[in-house]
Amino acid sequence: MKDATGNPQTRHWQALGHAHHLPPFSDYRQLKEHGPRIITRASGVYLWDSEGNCILDGMAGLWCVNVGYGREELVEAASRQMRELPYYNLFFQTAHPPAVELARAIAELAPPGMHHVFFTGSGSEANDTVLRLVRHYWAIKGQPRKNVVIGRWNGYHGSTVAGASLGGMKAMHGQGDLPIPGIEHIDQPYWFGEGGGLDPEAFGIRVADQLERKILEIGEERVAAFIAEPIQGAGGVIIPPDSYWPRIREILRKYDILFAADEVVCGFGRTGEWFGSQYYGLEPDLMAIAKGLTSGYLPMGGVVVRDRIVEVLEEGGEFYHGFTYSGHPVAAALALENIRLLREEGIVERVRTRTGPYLQRRWRELAEHPLVGEVRGLGMLAALELVKDKKTRERFPADLAAGMRCREHCFANGLVMRAVGDTMIVAPPLVISEAEIDELIAKARHCLDLTASEMPG
Ligand SMILES: *Cc1c(COP(=O)(O)O)cnc(C)c1O
């Protein structure tokens, strides 16, 4: 490391990381030059780093700490379960109380007709399970060739081979010969970036119609499923135009293919509904869940499955699929308690009626900033676009790295705001208060000013 900074303790941890740790989604060359920021503790919506700085976590970790940090109830639920039964598996006709009780709790919250859950250890594993399940489903129905899944460019479905293939991140596809065969992509409903001269609603219809064209091109008899996030998270909090989901629904009704909603970000209250599918009135056949399921306190994911699919699976005998930690009892007990908190404290309700609208109202004030070409958001999700020219939506040259600069200013000034290219995004803990939202907006505005002062023109 060239410029190790900070106190001796920070330098020690940075040196250990440098010597032994390969972190996820990190530029290893850059990390060699600048040691990572070391986060040591957290409470509510705040993080503390090893230098003693307090940082408002505008990203809820990675979109997951829905109930905020430091909830003793979750610690208690996990330790109680650890003492009772720290581990047992669910393979070969066994079960334990936390897994089946959690499955029921999720079924109660899910859209009608979705009463079963297959548990995994993560969101990526959930989407791997989606791929295997939909292919298995059609094979049982005597259509093994109906095995192609359609995803979307710039969608994110995780980092395993199937997850990255279903997703449409070209940089990920560029490493390791992805996507695997049998996966196709259509365009995303990203009006600001790709809408050109169309108005947003016309653009929404145009990209939705690509689904029908793709089905016809591949052949309905070959298409197993369509997978999409109700709102794209990692792609840049992309809120589709209002015309988009109704048109997609029309197309899905017309053809005999399954629909998998990736609810890993939207699920468990982020939109102000329990699931993004409920916000948009979607009727998924499968829903991938993770992140907010445990508020990130322990790793866990799952796939919520529609009854008519379960009926077919029951005809198919053994499903040769599962994970050592599927339905892990400690994670399941914690998730149950997390859901109890979300329900009994009215956290999702508050996002829908109070703090979500408040965040959106305050966030929209940032639209006046000279650097901001668009603001958008819903519930506890929000994005803004950094531009050189507000009218033409022209971007800054990529080598200026406006988004990364803005992100660095935020971190240095006590706010985590993520950059996806030059799109700045936030997804704070659902428990964030109105005063904390004011603080988030004030810090974001200050960091936009700092970024603007470094931009030419
Ligand atoms: C994070 C994420 C995943 C992957 O979940 P992991 O737990 O990181 O494997 C999948 N889909 C979406 C929409 C995500 O945001």
PDBQT file of the ligand as one rigid body, heavy atoms in Angstrom, charges set to zero:
ROOT
HETATM    1  C1  LIG A 501     -28.121  -8.377  -3.961  1.00  0.00    +0.000 C 
HETATM    2  C2  LIG A 501     -29.007  -8.908  -5.022  1.00  0.00    +0.000 A 
HETATM    3  C3  LIG A 501     -28.950 -10.245  -5.409  1.00  0.00    +0.000 A 
HETATM    4  C4  LIG A 501     -27.897 -11.179  -4.898  1.00  0.00    +0.000 C 
HETATM    5  O1  LIG A 501     -28.006 -11.436  -3.543  1.00  0.00    +0.000 OA
HETATM    6  P1  LIG A 501     -26.712 -11.994  -2.745  1.00  0.00    +0.000 P 
HETATM    7  O2  LIG A 501     -27.260 -12.248  -1.395  1.00  0.00    +0.000 OA
HETATM    8  O3  LIG A 501     -25.665 -10.919  -2.824  1.00  0.00    +0.000 OA
HETATM    9  O4  LIG A 501     -26.277 -13.220  -3.436  1.00  0.00    +0.000 OA
HETATM   10  C5  LIG A 501     -29.874 -10.697  -6.317  1.00  0.00    +0.000 A 
HETATM   11  N1  LIG A 501     -30.800  -9.889  -6.829  1.00  0.00    +0.000 NA
HETATM   12  C6  LIG A 501     -30.883  -8.590  -6.490  1.00  0.00    +0.000 A 
HETATM   13  C7  LIG A 501     -31.973  -7.745  -7.073  1.00  0.00    +0.000 C 
HETATM   14  C8  LIG A 501     -29.967  -8.057  -5.593  1.00  0.00    +0.000 A 
HETATM   15  O5  LIG A 501     -30.017  -6.761  -5.280  1.00  0.00    +0.000 OA
ENDROOT
TORSDOF 0
